[in-house]
Amino acid sequence: MWVLVMSLIAIITIMVSHWVYRWQNPKCNGKLPPGSMGFPIIGETLEFFTPYSLYDIPPYIKKRITRYGSLFRTNLVGENIVISTDAEFNYHIFKNEGKSFLFWYPESFTKIFGGQDILTYHGMVHKYLKNLVLHLVSPENLKAKLMPEMEEMTRTHLNSWTHCGTTVDIKEVSSNMLFEYFAKKIFSYDDLEGTRKLRENFSAFLDGLISFPLNIPGTAFHACLQGRKNAIKVMKQKIRERKAANKKYGDYLDHLLEEVEKEDTILSEEKVVNLVFALFFAVYEITSSAITLAVKLISEHPQVHAQLAKEHEAIIKNRQSKNSNITWQEYKSMTFTHMVINETVRLANIVPAIFRKVIKDVEINGYTIPAGWFIMVIPSAVHLNPDIHDDPLTFNPWRWEGKQLHIGSKTFMAFGGGVRFCAGADFTKLQMAIFLHHLVSKHRWTIVKGGDIIRKPGLGLPCGLHLKISQKHGEA
């Protein structure tokens, strides 16, 4: 009997040891990049998601760069992943979209966005869906239609915050402002209370997008799925009402539903809902976070504030009427403002990682990344690399002097790269410029409380950024 028990224990031990060995040493038709796969099943997920309160490269990444170099392997959220912090290789990845690499995000991300949006399609379908988004936020449409509306929205809300008699959390109020605007623009939704309730369903999204897909109460993933369910319900109801009324509103939803009705369309109502859902999140969350961090950084650097004010006061001085709207020519002339915007998003790293799936074995620096594995590009490891940027943790807009300000590059990927360059980048930059124009030229403000950042791994301000805003003397 004892012999049988000991034999069984020995067999189990051998099987477990083999399993652990295979986990730590995955199959590869070459030499894998260095690294550790962590513990079986959970990999290094827990350490990767440990929150930190720095602008710096994530401690998890920094530690492994020191140990393994710019390319290393791991396992996160159940997936075998190679992490790249190398600017040249990142550029190669973006340039070879559809050849050696395909766009990919973790299971949690794709489930939350429904799997039928611009993020999860490839090739011609992705191009078609991206053109649908550009119908709304292309530079041409921004210039011709959206810019005056965005300025009126910004002016109205800034004045209301000024006269509210108390402090405002700039992250919260700018999120509300952008969400309300897009609710009207996309499907003519002008119920303010309903809009705020709809936005609440998006509030916990950043934490759950890149998380372990455990759909149980109390997890960030579960909160995201519940928020998605509620938001999708509202959007589907709007489509039903629109179709039943048989009435045109001249909004973005009209355009999408017209596309659905075309004979040769690949667009369905389900895709429309998921596209609108992704647009809402991308526009309000990324833009409001960037605005909030810009205000914080400008407040902490008086010389930047002074230079910004000088630029925008000069623009107003050169107008025939000081209360005229911003022109496209004026927007393009805001050189220092664009330097501030680039520097803000360089430090912000709002999107903590960009993912691709390897569709055929890739050789790099003597290593092989097997087909079926995933690559995680870490923008902060490039944006905050002292070999690329002098004193990288310092907010210094002047570092952009004489450089290209309006496109991505090997060393600047705040809005992605290649064919996946963010379709909403021009909207975000225009909205930030309009906001900064009115803030620095017509208002004064002081930070009352908040401003501490936390990353887990996305950027958050758990206590917000509370401002007391007042108008400059004689400004309306």
ChimeraX attribute file (.defattr): number of C-alpha atoms within 10 A of each C-alpha:
attribute: neighborCount
match mode: 1-to-1
recipient: residues
	/A:1	6
	/A:2	7
	/A:3	8
	/A:4	9
	/A:5	10
	/A:6	11
	/A:7	12
	/A:8	12
	/A:9	12
	/A:10	12
	/A:11	12
	/A:12	12
	/A:13	12
	/A:14	12
	/A:15	12
	/A:16	12
	/A:17	12
	/A:18	12
	/A:19	13
	/A:20	15
	/A:21	12
	/A:22	12
	/A:23	19
	/A:24	18
	/A:25	12
	/A:26	11
	/A:27	11
	/A:28	13
	/A:29	11
	/A:30	14
	/A:31	13
	/A:32	20
	/A:33	21
	/A:34	16
	/A:35	19
	/A:36	17
	/A:37	23
	/A:38	18
	/A:39	13
	/A:40	15
	/A:41	15
	/A:42	15
	/A:43	21
	/A:44	19
	/A:45	20
	/A:46	14
	/A:47	12
	/A:48	17
	/A:49	19
	/A:50	13
	/A:51	16
	/A:52	16
	/A:53	14
	/A:54	14
	/A:55	19
	/A:56	18
	/A:57	21
	/A:58	22
	/A:59	15
	/A:60	14
	/A:61	19
	/A:62	16
	/A:63	12
	/A:64	18
	/A:65	18
	/A:66	9
	/A:67	12
	/A:68	15
	/A:69	16
	/A:70	18
	/A:71	22
	/A:72	22
	/A:73	24
	/A:74	20
	/A:75	26
	/A:76	24
	/A:77	20
	/A:78	17
	/A:79	18
	/A:80	19
	/A:81	23
	/A:82	26
	/A:83	25
	/A:84	26
	/A:85	24
	/A:86	20
	/A:87	23
	/A:88	11
	/A:89	17
	/A:90	22
	/A:91	17
	/A:92	15
	/A:93	24
	/A:94	22
	/A:95	16
	/A:96	13
	/A:97	20
	/A:98	16
	/A:99	11
	/A:100	18
	/A:101	24
	/A:102	22
	/A:103	19
	/A:104	20
	/A:105	21
	/A:106	19
	/A:107	17
	/A:108	21
	/A:109	23
	/A:110	17
	/A:111	17
	/A:112	24
	/A:113	22
	/A:114	20
	/A:115	15
	/A:116	19
	/A:117	23
	/A:118	25
	/A:119	20
	/A:120	17
	/A:121	17
	/A:122	17
	/A:123	11
	/A:124	9
	/A:125	15
	/A:126	17
	/A:127	15
	/A:128	17
	/A:129	21
	/A:130	20
	/A:131	15
	/A:132	19
	/A:133	19
	/A:134	16
	/A:135	16
	/A:136	21
	/A:137	21
	/A:138	19
	/A:139	19
	/A:140	12
	/A:141	14
	/A:142	21
	/A:143	16
	/A:144	11
	/A:145	13
	/A:146	18
	/A:147	22
	/A:148	17
	/A:149	13
	/A:150	20
	/A:151	20
	/A:152	13
	/A:153	16
	/A:154	24
	/A:155	18
	/A:156	13
	/A:157	16
	/A:158	22
	/A:159	18
	/A:160	12
	/A:161	19
	/A:162	20
	/A:163	13
	/A:164	12
	/A:165	11
	/A:166	11
	/A:167	19
	/A:168	20
	/A:169	21
	/A:170	23
	/A:171	25
	/A:172	16
	/A:173	16
	/A:174	23
	/A:175	24
	/A:176	20
	/A:177	20
	/A:178	20
	/A:179	22
	/A:180	24
	/A:181	20
	/A:182	21
	/A:183	19
	/A:184	16
	/A:185	18
	/A:186	19
	/A:187	19
	/A:188	18
	/A:189	15
	/A:190	14
	/A:191	12
	/A:192	13
	/A:193	10
	/A:194	13
	/A:195	18
	/A:196	15
	/A:197	13
	/A:198	22
	/A:199	20
	/A:200	15
	/A:201	19
	/A:202	22
	/A:203	16
	/A:204	15
	/A:205	21
	/A:206	23
	/A:207	20
	/A:208	21
	/A:209	23
	/A:210	25
	/A:211	22
	/A:212	21
	/A:213	20
	/A:214	12
	/A:215	15
	/A:216	10
	/A:217	10
	/A:218	9
	/A:219	15
	/A:220	22
	/A:221	27
	/A:222	18
	/A:223	21
	/A:224	25
	/A:225	23
	/A:226	17
	/A:227	20
	/A:228	21
	/A:229	13
	/A:230	15
	/A:231	19
	/A:232	20
	/A:233	12
	/A:234	13
	/A:235	18
	/A:236	15
	/A:237	11
	/A:238	17
	/A:239	18
	/A:240	10
	/A:241	12
	/A:242	17
	/A:243	13
	/A:244	9
	/A:245	9
	/A:246	8
	/A:247	10
	/A:248	11
	/A:249	12
	/A:250	12
	/A:251	14
	/A:252	20
	/A:253	21
	/A:254	19
	/A:255	16
	/A:256	22
	/A:257	17
	/A:258	12
	/A:259	18
	/A:260	17
	/A:261	13
	/A:262	10
	/A:263	7
	/A:264	8
	/A:265	11
	/A:266	13
	/A:267	19
	/A:268	14
	/A:269	15
	/A:270	13
	/A:271	19
	/A:272	22
	/A:273	25
	/A:274	21
	/A:275	22
	/A:276	23
	/A:277	20
	/A:278	18
	/A:279	19
	/A:280	18
	/A:281	18
	/A:282	17
	/A:283	19
	/A:284	23
	/A:285	21
	/A:286	19
	/A:287	24
	/A:288	25
	/A:289	21
	/A:290	24
	/A:291	24
	/A:292	24
	/A:293	24
	/A:294	22
	/A:295	23
	/A:296	21
	/A:297	20
	/A:298	19
	/A:299	15
	/A:300	13
	/A:301	12
	/A:302	11
	/A:303	11
	/A:304	20
	/A:305	17
	/A:306	12
	/A:307	14
	/A:308	22
	/A:309	20
	/A:310	14
	/A:311	18
	/A:312	21
	/A:313	16
	/A:314	12
	/A:315	18
	/A:316	18
	/A:317	10
	/A:318	9
	/A:319	13
	/A:320	8
	/A:321	9
	/A:322	11
	/A:323	10
	/A:324	9
	/A:325	15
	/A:326	17
	/A:327	12
	/A:328	14
	/A:329	9
	/A:330	14
	/A:331	18
	/A:332	12
	/A:333	13
	/A:334	16
	/A:335	17
	/A:336	20
	/A:337	25
	/A:338	21
	/A:339	21
	/A:340	26
	/A:341	23
	/A:342	21
	/A:343	22
	/A:344	24
	/A:345	23
	/A:346	24
	/A:347	24
	/A:348	23
	/A:349	26
	/A:350	23
	/A:351	19
	/A:352	21
	/A:353	19
	/A:354	19
	/A:355	20
	/A:356	22
	/A:357	21
	/A:358	25
	/A:359	17
	/A:360	14
	/A:361	17
	/A:362	14
	/A:363	13
	/A:364	12
	/A:365	8
	/A:366	9
	/A:367	17
	/A:368	16
	/A:369	24
	/A:370	22
	/A:371	16
	/A:372	15
	/A:373	18
	/A:374	26
	/A:375	28
	/A:376	21
	/A:377	27
	/A:378	24
	/A:379	28
	/A:380	25
	/A:381	23
	/A:382	24
	/A:383	27
	/A:384	22
	/A:385	20
	/A:386	12
	/A:387	9
	/A:388	12
	/A:389	14
	/A:390	12
	/A:391	13
	/A:392	19
	/A:393	17
	/A:394	13
	/A:395	18
	/A:396	18
	/A:397	17
	/A:398	13
	/A:399	16
	/A:400	16
	/A:401	11
	/A:402	9
	/A:403	9
	/A:404	10
	/A:405	15
	/A:406	12
	/A:407	14
	/A:408	16
	/A:409	15
	/A:410	16
	/A:411	20
	/A:412	19
	/A:413	27
	/A:414	26
	/A:415	22
	/A:416	21
	/A:417	21
	/A:418	16
	/A:419	16
	/A:420	18
	/A:421	15
	/A:422	16
	/A:423	23
	/A:424	21
	/A:425	22
	/A:426	17
	/A:427	21
	/A:428	21
	/A:429	20
	/A:430	24
	/A:431	21
	/A:432	22
	/A:433	21
	/A:434	21
	/A:435	20
	/A:436	24
	/A:437	26
	/A:438	18
	/A:439	23
	/A:440	23
	/A:441	20
	/A:442	21
	/A:443	18
	/A:444	15
	/A:445	17
	/A:446	13
	/A:447	19
	/A:448	13
	/A:449	14
	/A:450	15
	/A:451	21
	/A:452	14
	/A:453	18
	/A:454	17
	/A:455	21
	/A:456	19
	/A:457	21
	/A:458	19
	/A:459	25
	/A:460	21
	/A:461	17
	/A:462	12
	/A:463	14
	/A:464	18
	/A:465	23
	/A:466	21
	/A:467	22
	/A:468	19
	/A:469	23
	/A:470	19
	/A:471	18
	/A:472	14
	/A:473	9
	/A:474	6
	/A:475	9
	/A:476	10
